[in-house]
Amino acid sequence: MSFLPIRVLVVEDHPFKQLVATQAFREAGCDSVLGVADVNTALQLLDRTGPVDIVLCALKEEGMQGLTTLELLSRSQRVKSLIICSVLAPDLQDAIDRMVGMLGVCVLGYVDVPVRAGSITPLLSRYLETTVAPGHASQNARYTTVSQAGLEQAIAGHELKAFFQPKFNLATGEVGSLEVLARWAHPQYGVLCPADFLPQVSQFGLMDELFFALLDQALTFLQTAQAQGHMLSLAFNLEAQQLSSESLLAHLGSALARYAIPASCLTFEITESGLLEVSPRVLETLIRLRMMGAGLSIDDFGIGYSSLERLCLLPFTEIKLDARFVRDLDRSPRNRAVISSTLALAEALDMAVVVEGIEHESQRQHLLKLGCQQGQGYLCARPMDATRTLSWLAMKLASRSTL
């Protein structure tokens, strides 16, 4: 068995249920699994031994003790994520996800008792996929921090790499666009995912430098892809504060001219939560990007506080619906209603919709029934570097030509 570098704490007052749960995590490959009977003991253990990656705890429908447990664990700042044993209604689970998320902890999912290895294995995969770059878990677990000089050197030395994740047609599987994502090919710790370094890139004011580095890599890739017969567009993530940069448009225009690529091949995804305050300069930049021919996507749509207002005020061409609305589509009528309403709104506003986080075939089928056309997620492909992306595209092109 290959052991996962995941530290787990099971909080369960029933001795036999605790034993079954801890054994399930060990069977799933976790190399460190602890069990305690109550939240107070859990907090004392965390104080003595340090933080854990995952806590499993029960949330019973009657009473509020379980909810207090979730809150205390989340506020301890020693828990990265939770798996909850619960039979609560989906709308309550969604509200709990939001509450815990506000405290800085991710809910990986909900399981029934008795806890089995088969039910937690997909949740462990989700934890690794969202916090650790595939294939480099053990190295990344030791990565902690970096100085501003170290980051500047990494960007200048081309260690920060452009990875690409396809957006695909839900009905045909065809790919017309790729999102450009950052990965750090760290010489000591392997490939690091954005959560390991983006907060520090932002803290040190290096977001523009990172974007310009990714832009050059991505446009080089696009030139090669077009020469091989792939008609693609690219989507880049921009923080709202970057839209105030005086050098953004000039650098972008220069790069597009240098690579002979029209701006219509680019879309810029701006996270909704960063647009609470829109200055005249930000609005001017958005307008100029549209006038250049680029698309504008409002990212993580539906989890901010002013989505509809932003759609009315700002010149977006695309809505990117947050992944949380795709989870549990088969049992969440509220999520289905949100997706249907977003599709209707986008059609009325002449905007495209891309749904994030599609991991399973059942989700694709549900989305097709709701009228979705474009999606993104591991069901199609994980983020890949330039070389692997070109190979992947070539295989898809070859498979179409043999049909």
Secondary structure, DSSP 8 states (H G I E B T S, - for coil): ---EEEEEEEE-SSHHHHHHHHHHHHHTTEEEEEEESSHHHHHHHHHHH--EEEEEEE--SSSSHHHHHHHHHHHTT-EEEEEEE----HHHHHHHHHHHHHTT-EEEEEE-SS--HHHHHHHHHHHHHHHS-TT-HHHHTT-----HHHHHHHHHTT-EEEEEEEEEETTT--EEEEEEEEEEEETTTEEE-GGGTHHHHHHTT-HHHHHHHHHHHHHHHHHHHHHTT---EEEEEE-GGGGG-TTHHHHHHHHHHHHT--GGGEEEEEEGGGGSS--HHHHHHHHHHHHHT-EEEEEEETSSS-HHHHHHHS---EEEE-GGGTTTTTT-HHHHHHHHHHHHHHHHTT-EEEE----SHHHHHHHHHHT--EEESTTT---B-HHHHHHHHHHHHHHHHT-
